[in-house]
Amino acid sequence: MQFKRKRMKGKTQKTYKEWRSECGNYRICWRNEISSLGSARYYATVLCRRDDGFEFWDFAAERKPYRTLQTAQKACERSQRVWEKFIGLKRAPRKGRMDRARAQIAASVVGKKGTAGRIIGSCPPVWVKPRLNPQLLKLICPSWQRSPSDDDSEGNGEASLDK
């Protein structure tokens, strides 16, 4: 995954820098003025959208700052790999698919006790939602409702995963 530096208008380059992935879904921020840390750190984030349409940047992996740009890039790449693997369950055999999905969700925990985060959390990234099976999406965030724009051409779209 390649990141490109983005120039920010109205922000001083001495205190804030930003890099975006080529797809635009991942962002790495560098901040210099953080009172609790004392030195500059990098933050790896991913673009997410809630059910009501509100978009926000959430942590890509661990909920902590990174010391170098390379470690922040690796966190974004790991997040993308985990989500790609979870999306790949859509093409897997149906028998036992939900058990494999729950196992992947449990294995997506990264970090140590204080900064632990779950990559497959309650709100999937923007690029994941259109590609994800609706049943798997309901497993991640139970409050998600299918909108009319998400309907499939195959009838009512209520396929069970555990047949």
Sequence and secondary structure as in RCSB ss.txt:
>XXXX:A:sequence
MQFKRKRMKGKTQKTYKEWRSECGNYRICWRNEISSLGSARYYATVLCRRDDGFEFWDFAAERKPYRTLQTAQKA
CERSQRVWEKFIGLKRAPRKGRMDRARAQIAASVVGKKGTAGRIIGSCPPVWVKPRLNPQLLKLICPSWQRSPSD
DDSEGNGEASLDK
>XXXX:A:secstr
  EEEE  TTS TTTEEEEEETTSSEEEEEES  TTT S EEEEEEEEE TTS EEEEESSSSS BSSHHHHHHH
HHHHHHHHHHHHGGGGS STTHHHHHHHHHHHTEES TTT EESS SS BTTTGGGS HHHHHHH TT    GGG
  SSTT    S  
